Amino acid sequence: MIKTLLFPALLLFAMSCKKTVTPGNSPQDTYLTTSTGGTWNYHQIDSSGINPVNSDYTLTSTAKDSLINGRNYHIFNSSIGNNQYLNITGNDYYQFDSLPAGFGSTAFERLYLKDNAALGVNWTQNLAVTIPGIPFSVPVTLTFYIMEKGISRTVNGTAYSDVIHVSTSISSSLIPASSLTTNINSYYAKKVGLIENSTIINLNYLGYVQNININTKLVNAILL
């Protein structure tokens, strides 16, 4: 959930209020738990540079929501300083965040999961980003694919059921496919949310080079 698709969340100063209930499925059916005090402990390996960097962080569910573009985003505090903003609207799951470093810092509402979408279904989001060294706005398309549903997956020794595997690709009408390659996979378990993410992005365009290789796994979660 940090530096991944689950992207690095921006620290947002928005209208905060007491926690409200978002219409949609019951908490037992959702792929996100927002009960106050719940915690998720993650381990992350960033192999983007020459030497891999290992880090651990904790997300804690607060008692507050933030109203953004008409949606109530639940606020999760991070032990490394960046809050996360997540919303469930019916069967659709949104995160208010930005693309990985090097793709601009403009925050947007990312529809990262549709828990009722059938196997093989995909959806897209279009946005414009600012890339350092490129003197014009670059159009980007995010395409999300439901690769697997109802599977079991073991992460750090814990077996999870009812898991949905979402693959995400990033493309641009201005950047040749050979200059921008992505391999992004996220796994979401019922009630728990994100249990694993792998993000590999390689960009080499007009002399600008950006390589991202980050793997994030859930160590354990305490859901209240």
Long-range contacts (C-beta under 8 A, 24 or more apart in sequence): 1-40, 1-42, 1-59, 1-78, 1-84, 1-194, 1-197, 1-216, 2-42, 2-44, 2-57, 2-78, 2-80, 2-82, 2-216, 3-44, 3-46, 3-100, 3-101, 3-199, 3-212, 3-214, 3-216, 4-100, 4-184, 4-186, 4-197, 4-199, 4-214, 4-216, 5-100, 5-110, 5-112, 5-168, 5-184, 5-186, 5-197, 5-199, 6-95, 6-97, 6-112, 6-186, 6-194, 6-197, 6-216, 7-95, 7-97, 7-98, 7-99, 7-100, 7-110, 8-82, 8-97, 8-98, 8-100, 8-101, 9-78, 9-82, 9-83, 9-84, 9-85, 9-95, 9-96, 9-97, 9-98, 10-82, 10-96, 10-97, 10-98, 10-105, 10-107, 11-81, 11-82, 11-83, 12-66, 12-68, 12-83, 12-85, 12-96, 12-107, 14-66, 14-67, 14-68, 15-66, 15-67, 16-64, 16-65, 16-66, 16-75, 17-64, 17-65, 17-66, 17-67, 17-72, 18-63, 18-64, 18-65, 19-62, 19-63, 19-64, 19-65, 19-74, 20-65, 20-72, 22-71, 22-72, 22-74, 22-87, 22-88, 22-89, 23-89, 23-90, 24-88, 24-89, 24-90, 24-91, 25-88, 25-90, 25-91, 25-115, 27-191, 28-191, 29-190, 30-88, 30-115, 30-190, 30-191, 31-93, 31-113, 31-115, 31-164, 31-188, 31-189, 31-190, 31-191, 31-192, 31-193, 32-74, 32-86, 32-88, 32-93, 32-191, 32-193, 33-61, 33-191, 33-192, 33-193, 33-223, 33-224, 34-61, 34-74, 34-86, 35-61, 35-223, 35-224, 36-61, 36-62, 36-63, 36-224, 37-61, 37-224, 38-221, 38-222, 38-223, 38-224, 39-221, 39-222, 40-192, 40-193, 40-194, 40-218, 40-221, 41-218, 41-219, 41-220, 41-221, 42-216, 42-217, 42-218, 42-219, 43-156, 43-216, 43-217, 43-219, 44-214, 44-215, 44-216, 44-217, 45-214, 45-215, 45-216, 46-213, 46-214, 47-213, 47-214, 47-215, 48-211, 48-212, 48-213, 48-214, 55-80, 56-219, 59-84, 61-224, 68-96, 68-109, 69-109, 71-109, 86-193, 91-115, 91-116, 91-117, 99-129, 99-140, 99-170, 100-199, 100-201, 100-212, 101-210, 101-212, 102-131, 102-132, 102-203, 102-208, 102-210, 102-212, 103-129, 103-131, 103-140, 103-210, 104-129, 104-130, 104-131, 106-130, 110-142, 111-144, 112-144, 112-166, 112-168, 112-186, 113-144, 113-164, 113-166, 113-188, 114-144, 114-146, 115-164, 117-146, 118-146, 118-149, 119-146, 119-147, 119-148, 119-149, 120-145, 120-146, 121-145, 121-146, 122-146, 131-203, 131-205, 131-208, 132-208, 133-206, 133-207, 133-208, 134-205, 134-206, 134-208, 138-172, 138-174, 138-175, 139-172, 139-173, 139-174, 140-170, 140-171, 140-172, 141-170, 141-171, 141-172, 141-173, 142-168, 142-169, 142-170, 143-168, 143-169, 143-171, 144-168, 145-169, 147-185, 153-187, 153-189, 153-195, 153-196, 155-187, 155-195, 155-196, 155-217, 155-218, 156-217, 156-218, 156-219, 156-220, 158-218, 158-220, 160-187, 160-189, 160-192, 160-195, 161-189, 161-190, 162-189, 162-190, 163-187, 163-188, 163-189, 163-190, 163-195, 164-188, 170-201, 175-203, 175-205, 176-205, 179-203, 179-204, 179-205, 180-204, 180-205, 191-223, 192-218, 192-221, 192-223, 194-218
